[in-house]
Amino acid sequence: MPITTFQLPSLLVLARHAVRPVLEGVLIPLALFYSFLAIAGVWGAIVAALLWSWGAVAYRVIRRERVPGILMLGALGMTVRTILAVSTQSVFFYFLQPTLGTVVVAGAFLLSVPAGRPLAAKLAEDFLPMPEAFREHPAVRRYFHRITLLWALVQLANAGLAFWLLLSQPVPVFLAAKTAGSLVLTAAAIGISTVVFFRSMRRHGLLPAAEPVALPAAGHIVI
């Protein structure tokens, strides 16, 4: 199938496309968890977040809409956390649940590569719809295979950091350091993924070349 360069949508269009998956898969479950934590305790918070996650998946399926990868991963991770919480009845294992969920996500990233369905490509579709001809181009497929491995390593690094903090630090320090460390690692991975994507796609002629910035002549610079 012939392929032409892929024109990226504007940032506003990308943001609009990403709002619903992020709300359904991340922000609403988190808000429900902390709201019910204050009202109904830990178990009420866990059940509320779990019911929302699978309810959102079921709603998409019933309406025959595409289920975003971020939503499905969130529901699966919440299921693992709920099973562990019920079976252990332990505060330690309660805080360990997200770490184990992160390990499960890392495993999903790793297993998706030899299966030929890199998870990074599915997640990218949640934020950036791509034409099939572009998505199936060999250079694009290679990129998503490599980035999927990168995100698997990031998830494992997040899990390792959280586990070490859980064993060595008091709960307030654990929560603060875990959040900060996760944000730093995730932001670095997003930056690397973005830079590699643009460089790789432009090198293969799949994205328009970056337009040079026009600088004013020295005699016309106004200070």
VOVOBA-635945 format. One line per 10 residues: number of its first residue (from 1); their letters; for each residue x, y, z of N, C-alpha, C, O, CB. Coordinates in steps of 0.05 Angstrom, whole numbers. Glycine has a CB too. Example, Ala and Ser with C-alpha at 12.3 -4.5 7.8 and 13.67 -1.06 7.14 Angstrom:
// VOVOBA-635945
1	as	264,-114,156,246,-90,156,264,-66,156,285,-66,169,226,-89,181 | 257,-45,142,273,-21,143,258,1,157,268,23,161,282,-12,114
***
This chain:
// VOVOBA-635945
1	mpittfqlps	17,-24,0,0,0,0,18,25,0,36,27,17,-19,0,25 | 13,44,-18,30,68,-19,26,84,6,5,85,18,24,84,-44 | 48,98,14,47,114,38,57,142,32,78,145,19,63,101,61 | 43,162,42,52,189,39,59,199,67,55,185,87,31,207,25 | 70,223,68,77,233,95,52,237,112,30,243,101,92,260,93 | 55,233,137,32,235,156,33,262,169,53,270,182,34,212,178 | 11,278,165,10,304,177,-2,303,205,-25,295,208,-7,323,159 | 14,309,225,5,308,253,-17,328,258,-15,351,248,28,312,272 | -38,320,272,-59,340,280,-48,361,298,-26,358,309,-83,325,293 | -63,382,302,-54,403,320,-55,393,349,-68,373,355,-72,429,317
11	llvlarhavr	-41,408,366,-41,400,395,-69,400,407,-75,384,424,-22,418,411 | -86,419,398,-113,421,408,-129,396,401,-144,385,417,-127,446,397 | -126,387,376,-140,363,367,-131,339,383,-147,322,391,-136,358,337 | -104,336,387,-93,314,402,-104,314,431,-111,294,442,-62,315,402 | -105,338,443,-114,341,470,-144,332,472,-151,318,491,-111,370,480 | -160,341,453,-188,333,454,-191,303,451,-208,291,464,-203,347,431 | -175,291,434,-177,262,430,-168,246,455,-178,224,460,-160,254,406 | -150,258,470,-139,244,493,-155,248,519,-152,232,538,-110,252,498 | -172,268,520,-186,275,544,-203,252,555,-200,245,579,-204,299,540 | -219,240,538,-237,219,548,-222,194,559,-228,185,581,-257,210,527
21	pvlegvlipl	-203,183,544,-188,160,554,-174,166,581,-174,149,599,-168,150,534 | -162,189,583,-148,196,608,-167,199,631,-162,191,653,-131,222,604 | -190,212,626,-210,215,646,-220,188,656,-221,183,680,-234,232,636 | -228,171,637,-240,145,643,-220,126,656,-226,112,675,-252,132,619 | -195,126,646,-176,106,654,-159,114,678,-147,97,691,-159,99,632 | -156,141,683,-137,149,704,-150,168,724,-151,162,748,-113,163,691 | -160,190,715,-168,212,733,-194,204,749,-194,208,773,-173,237,718 | -214,194,736,-239,188,750,-235,165,770,-244,167,793,-261,180,731 | -221,142,763,-216,122,783,-200,132,807,-206,125,830,-201,98,770 | -181,150,802,-165,161,823,-182,179,841,-180,177,866,-141,177,812
31	alfysflaia	-198,195,829,-216,213,845,-236,196,861,-241,203,885,-231,232,827 | -247,176,849,-266,158,864,-252,145,887,-263,142,909,-278,137,845 | -227,135,882,-213,121,903,-209,139,928,-215,131,950,-186,111,893 | -199,163,924,-193,181,946,-219,191,959,-220,196,983,-176,205,937 | -240,195,943,-266,204,954,-278,182,972,-286,188,995,-286,210,932 | -278,157,963,-290,136,978,-271,128,1002,-281,116,1021,-295,111,961 | -245,133,999,-227,128,1021,-235,144,1046,-234,134,1068,-198,135,1013 | -244,168,1041,-252,185,1064,-280,178,1074,-286,181,1097,-252,214,1056 | -297,167,1055,-325,162,1062,-329,133,1072,-342,129,1093,-343,167,1039 | -317,114,1058,-323,86,1063,-298,69,1070,-300,45,1073,-336,73,1040
41	gvwgaivaal	-275,82,1073,-251,67,1080,-238,54,1056,-246,58,1033,-258,46,1100 | -217,39,1062,-200,27,1040,-217,9,1023,-214,10,998,-177,12,1052 | -233,-8,1035,-248,-28,1018,-268,-15,1001,-272,-23,978,-261,-49,1036 | -282,5,1011,-301,20,995,-288,34,972,-298,34,950,-316,40,1012 | -264,45,977,-249,58,956,-240,39,934,-242,45,910,-224,72,967 | -231,15,942,-222,-5,922,-245,-14,905,-243,-15,881,-210,-29,937 | -268,-20,918,-292,-29,903,-302,-8,884,-309,-14,861,-314,-38,922 | -302,17,893,-312,39,876,-295,42,851,-306,45,829,-313,65,892 | -269,42,855,-251,46,832,-253,22,813,-253,25,788,-222,49,841 | -256,-2,824,-258,-26,807,-284,-26,791,-284,-32,767,-256,-51,824
51	lwswgavayr	-306,-20,804,-332,-19,790,-332,1,768,-343,-3,746,-354,-14,810 | -320,25,774,-319,45,753,-303,35,729,-312,38,706,-307,71,764 | -279,24,734,-261,16,712,-275,-5,694,-275,-1,669,-235,4,723 | -286,-26,705,-299,-46,688,-325,-37,677,-334,-45,656,-303,-72,704 | -339,-19,692,-363,-7,681,-358,9,656,-373,9,637,-377,11,702 | -335,24,656,-328,40,633,-321,22,609,-327,28,586,-304,59,639 | -307,0,615,-301,-20,594,-326,-31,582,-330,-33,558,-282,-42,604 | -345,-40,600,-370,-52,591,-386,-33,574,-398,-40,554,-386,-62,615 | -386,-7,582,-401,13,567,-391,16,539,-406,17,520,-399,41,582 | -364,16,536,-352,17,509,-359,-7,493,-366,-5,469,-321,20,512
61	virrervpgi	-358,-31,505,-364,-56,491,-393,-57,482,-398,-64,459,-357,-80,508 | -411,-49,500,-440,-50,493,-446,-31,470,-462,-37,453,-456,-42,517 | -433,-8,470,-437,11,448,-420,6,423,-420,21,404,-431,39,458 | -405,-17,425,-387,-25,403,-367,-3,396,-361,1,372,-404,-32,378 | -357,10,416,-336,29,413,-309,16,419,-307,-4,434,-341,54,431 | -288,28,409,-261,18,415,-254,22,444,-259,44,455,-240,32,397 | -243,2,457,-235,5,485,-207,15,486,-189,1,477,-238,-23,500 | -201,39,497,-174,50,497,-156,32,514,-164,20,534,-174,78,509 | -131,29,505,-112,13,519,-107,22,547,-104,6,565,-85,13,504 | -107,49,552,-102,60,578,-125,52,597,-120,48,621,-100,90,577
71	lmlgalgmtv	-150,50,587,-172,42,603,-171,12,610,-175,4,633,-198,48,589 | -164,-5,591,-162,-33,596,-139,-40,615,-143,-57,633,-157,-48,569 | -116,-27,612,-94,-31,630,-102,-23,659,-95,-36,678,-69,-16,621 | -116,-1,661,-125,9,687,-144,-11,700,-141,-17,724,-138,36,685 | -162,-22,685,-181,-42,696,-167,-67,704,-173,-78,726,-203,-48,675 | -148,-77,688,-134,-101,695,-116,-97,720,-115,-114,738,-116,-110,671 | -103,-74,721,-86,-68,744,-103,-66,769,-95,-76,791,-71,-42,740 | -127,-53,767,-144,-51,791,-154,-78,800,-158,-83,823,-168,-32,784 | -159,-96,781,-168,-123,788,-147,-138,804,-153,-151,824,-175,-139,762 | -122,-136,795,-100,-149,809,-98,-138,837,-95,-153,857,-73,-145,794
81	rtilavstqs	-100,-111,840,-98,-99,866,-121,-107,884,-117,-112,908,-98,-68,863 | -145,-110,874,-168,-118,890,-165,-147,900,-170,-152,923,-194,-115,873 | -156,-165,882,-152,-193,890,-132,-195,913,-136,-209,932,-143,-210,866 | -110,-180,910,-89,-181,931,-99,-169,957,-93,-179,979,-64,-166,922 | -114,-147,955,-125,-134,979,-143,-152,995,-142,-154,1019,-139,-108,972 | -161,-166,980,-180,-184,993,-166,-208,1005,-173,-217,1027,-202,-193,973 | -147,-219,990,-134,-244,999,-114,-240,1022,-110,-259,1038,-120,-257,976 | -102,-217,1024,-81,-213,1044,-90,-198,1069,-80,-203,1091,-58,-197,1032 | -110,-180,1066,-120,-164,1088,-97,-150,1103,-96,-148,1127,-136,-182,1109 | -78,-140,1087,-53,-128,1099,-48,-100,1088,-51,-95,1064,-29,-146,1093
91	vffyflqptl	-41,-82,1107,-34,-55,1098,-9,-55,1081,-8,-41,1061,-30,-37,1123 | 10,-72,1088,34,-74,1072,27,-82,1043,37,-70,1024,54,-93,1084 | 11,-103,1041,4,-112,1014,-15,-93,1000,-15,-92,975,-9,-140,1016 | -29,-77,1015,-46,-57,1003,-28,-37,988,-34,-30,965,-63,-42,1024 | -6,-28,1001,12,-9,988,29,-23,967,39,-10,948,29,5,1008 | 32,-49,969,48,-64,950,32,-69,924,44,-74,903,57,-90,962 | 6,-67,926,-11,-74,902,-4,-58,877,-1,-69,856,-39,-69,909 | -2,-31,879,5,-16,855,32,-24,843,35,-24,819,5,14,861 | 51,-31,860,77,-40,851,75,-66,835,87,-69,814,96,-43,874 | 60,-85,846,55,-110,832,40,-106,806,45,-119,786,41,-130,850
101	gtvvvagafl	21,-87,807,6,-80,783,25,-69,761,21,-75,738,-16,-60,789 | 44,-53,770,64,-42,751,81,-64,739,87,-63,715,82,-22,766 | 88,-84,755,103,-107,744,86,-122,723,96,-131,703,111,-126,767 | 60,-125,729,42,-138,709,41,-122,683,42,-134,662,14,-141,721 | 39,-96,686,39,-79,662,65,-82,646,65,-83,622,34,-49,669 | 88,-82,661,114,-86,648,114,-113,633,125,-114,610,137,-84,668 | 104,-133,645,102,-159,632,85,-158,607,92,-171,587,92,-180,651 | 63,-144,608,46,-141,585,60,-127,562,58,-135,539,20,-125,592 | 76,-106,569,92,-93,548,112,-112,536,114,-114,511,107,-69,560 | 126,-127,552,146,-146,542,134,-168,525,145,-174,504,162,-158,566
111	lsvpagrpla	112,-180,534,100,-202,519,88,-193,493,85,-209,474,79,-216,536 | 80,-167,492,67,-158,467,86,-156,444,78,-156,421,54,-131,472 | 113,-154,450,132,-151,428,136,-177,412,132,-176,388,159,-142,440 | 142,-200,425,144,-224,409,117,-232,397,116,-247,377,155,-247,426 | 95,-223,408,68,-229,397,63,-213,372,43,-218,358,47,-224,418 | 80,-193,366,76,-177,342,55,-156,345,47,-144,325,69,-195,320 | 46,-151,370,26,-130,375,36,-111,397,25,-111,419,-1,-142,382 | 57,-95,391,69,-79,412,49,-61,426,33,-46,413,91,-61,400 | 49,-62,452,29,-48,468,31,-18,465,11,-3,467,31,-55,497 | 55,-8,460,58,21,456,42,31,433,32,54,433,88,28,453
121	aklaedflpm	40,15,412,24,23,388,-5,26,395,-18,45,386,28,3,365 | -16,7,411,-44,9,419,-49,33,436,-69,47,433,-52,-17,434 | -31,38,455,-34,62,472,-32,88,456,-46,107,462,-13,61,495 | -14,88,437,-11,112,420,-37,119,405,-43,142,401,12,108,400 | -52,98,398,-77,102,384,-98,117,401,-116,130,391,-89,76,374 | -94,115,428,-113,129,446,-109,160,443,-128,175,448,-108,121,475 | -85,168,436,-79,197,435,-74,207,406,-78,231,401,-55,202,452 | -66,190,388,-59,199,361,-69,178,341,-54,159,334,-28,203,359 | -93,182,330,-103,163,310,-85,165,285,-78,186,276,-132,170,302 | -76,141,275,-58,140,252,-71,125,229,-84,105,234,-31,127,261
131	peafrehpav	-66,134,205,-76,119,182,-63,91,182,-40,87,190,-70,133,155 | -78,71,172,-68,43,173,-42,41,157,-24,27,165,-89,24,161 | -41,54,134,-17,52,117,8,62,132,30,51,130,-20,67,91 | 4,84,148,26,95,163,33,76,186,57,70,191,18,122,174 | 13,66,200,17,49,224,31,23,216,47,12,232,-10,43,237 | 26,12,192,37,-14,184,64,-11,169,75,-31,161,17,-28,166 | 73,14,166,99,17,153,121,4,170,121,7,194,105,48,148 | 140,-10,157,161,-24,172,176,-6,192,182,-14,215,182,-36,153 | 182,19,185,196,37,203,179,44,227,189,46,249,204,63,188 | 153,47,223,135,53,245,132,29,264,132,32,288,107,61,235
141	rryfhritll	131,5,252,129,-19,268,154,-23,285,153,-31,308,123,-44,250 | 177,-18,272,202,-21,287,203,-1,310,212,-8,332,227,-16,269 | 194,23,305,194,44,326,177,34,350,186,36,373,183,71,316 | 153,25,345,136,17,367,146,-8,381,141,-11,405,108,12,356 | 160,-26,368,172,-48,381,193,-38,401,194,-48,424,185,-68,361 | 210,-20,393,231,-10,410,220,7,433,229,4,456,251,7,394 | 200,23,427,189,40,448,173,23,469,172,30,492,170,62,436 | 161,1,459,148,-17,478,168,-29,498,162,-31,521,134,-39,462 | 192,-36,488,212,-46,506,221,-24,526,226,-30,549,237,-56,490 | 224,0,516,231,23,533,211,26,556,219,28,579,233,49,517
151	walvqlanag	185,25,549,165,29,570,163,5,589,156,8,612,138,33,557 | 170,-19,579,172,-42,597,193,-37,618,189,-43,642,177,-68,581 | 216,-27,609,238,-21,628,231,1,647,238,0,671,263,-13,612 | 216,21,638,208,43,655,189,33,677,191,40,700,194,65,639 | 170,15,669,152,4,688,166,-13,709,160,-12,733,130,-13,674 | 186,-29,700,202,-45,719,218,-27,738,221,-33,762,221,-64,704 | 229,-5,727,244,14,744,225,27,764,233,30,788,258,36,726 | 201,34,756,182,45,775,175,26,797,174,33,821,156,53,760 | 171,0,789,164,-20,809,188,-25,828,183,-27,852,157,-47,795 | 212,-26,818,235,-30,835,239,-8,855,245,-12,878,260,-33,818
161	lafwlllsqp	236,17,846,239,40,863,217,40,885,223,44,909,236,66,847 | 192,34,877,170,34,897,175,12,917,170,16,941,144,30,882 | 184,-11,908,188,-34,927,210,-27,947,207,-33,971,195,-59,912 | 232,-15,938,253,-8,956,244,13,976,250,11,1000,277,3,940 | 229,33,967,219,54,985,200,42,1005,200,50,1029,206,76,969 | 183,23,997,164,11,1015,178,-4,1037,168,-4,1060,145,-7,1000 | 200,-17,1031,214,-32,1051,232,-15,1069,238,-23,1092,231,-53,1037 | 240,8,1059,260,23,1074,251,50,1086,265,62,1103,283,29,1056 | 227,59,1078,219,86,1087,192,85,1101,175,67,1096,217,105,1063 | 187,104,1119,160,106,1131,139,114,1109,146,125,1088,160,127,1154
171	vpvflaakta	114,109,1115,93,112,1095,92,140,1083,90,142,1058,66,106,1108 | 93,162,1099,92,189,1086,115,193,1066,111,204,1044,93,211,1107 | 140,185,1074,163,188,1055,159,170,1031,165,178,1009,189,181,1070 | 149,146,1036,144,127,1014,126,139,993,131,138,969,133,101,1024 | 103,150,1002,83,161,983,94,184,968,90,186,943,58,169,998 | 108,203,982,119,226,968,141,219,949,141,228,926,130,246,989 | 160,202,957,183,195,940,174,178,917,184,181,894,204,180,956 | 155,160,921,145,143,900,132,160,878,136,155,854,125,122,911 | 115,179,886,102,196,867,122,212,851,120,214,826,82,214,881 | 141,225,865,161,241,851,178,224,832,183,232,809,179,255,871
181	gslvltaaai	187,201,841,204,184,824,189,174,800,200,173,778,213,160,840 | 164,167,803,147,158,781,143,180,760,144,175,736,121,148,791 | 139,204,770,135,227,751,160,232,735,159,237,711,127,252,767 | 183,231,748,209,236,734,214,215,713,221,221,690,232,237,755 | 211,189,720,215,168,701,196,169,678,204,165,655,213,140,715 | 171,174,684,150,175,663,155,199,644,153,196,620,122,177,675 | 162,222,656,167,246,639,192,241,621,191,249,598,172,270,657 | 212,228,632,236,222,615,229,203,593,238,207,570,258,210,633 | 213,183,598,205,164,577,188,177,556,191,171,532,190,140,590 | 170,195,564,154,209,544,172,227,527,168,227,502,133,227,559
191	gistvvffrs	191,240,539,209,257,523,225,241,504,228,249,480,228,272,542 | 236,218,513,252,201,495,235,190,472,243,191,449,265,178,510 | 211,181,479,193,170,459,186,191,437,185,184,414,167,160,472 | 181,215,446,173,236,428,196,244,409,193,246,385,164,261,443 | 220,248,420,243,255,404,250,234,384,255,239,361,267,261,422 | 250,208,393,257,186,375,236,184,353,243,178,330,259,160,391 | 210,188,360,189,186,340,193,206,317,193,199,294,162,190,353 | 197,231,324,200,252,304,226,247,287,225,250,263,201,280,317 | 247,241,300,272,236,285,270,212,267,279,214,244,296,232,305 | 259,191,277,257,166,261,238,170,237,244,162,215,248,143,278
201	mrrhgllpaa	214,182,242,195,185,221,204,205,200,199,200,176,168,195,233 | 218,226,208,228,245,188,251,233,172,254,239,149,237,271,202 | 267,216,186,290,203,171,279,185,149,292,182,129,307,187,191 | 256,173,154,245,155,134,225,169,116,211,156,100,231,131,147 | 223,195,118,205,210,101,175,207,106,159,211,89,210,203,73 | 169,199,131,141,194,138,127,217,152,103,218,155,139,170,156 | 143,237,160,133,262,171,146,285,156,169,283,147,139,264,202 | 131,307,152,144,330,139,168,339,155,168,338,179,123,353,136 | 188,348,141,212,359,154,205,383,170,187,399,163,235,365,134 | 219,387,192,215,410,209,222,436,194,243,437,181,231,409,235
211	epvalpaagh	204,455,195,209,480,181,229,497,196,228,500,220,183,496,178 | 249,507,181,270,524,194,257,549,206,238,560,195,292,532,175 | 268,558,229,258,582,241,271,606,228,296,608,226,265,582,272 | 254,625,219,264,649,205,274,669,226,258,678,242,242,661,187 | 299,676,226,310,695,245,312,722,231,318,724,207,338,686,255 | 306,744,246,308,771,234,337,778,227,356,769,241,296,792,252 | 341,794,207,368,803,200,379,820,223,363,832,238,368,819,174 | 405,820,226,417,834,248,409,863,250,405,874,271,448,832,247 | 405,876,227,398,904,226,370,910,234,362,933,238,404,916,200 | 354,888,236,325,892,242,317,881,269,294,879,276,308,879,221
221	ivi	337,875,286,331,865,313,323,889,330,338,908,333,354,849,325 | 300,886,343,291,907,360,293,897,389,283,876,395,261,916,354 | 306,912,406,309,905,434,291,923,451,291,920,476,339,907,443
***
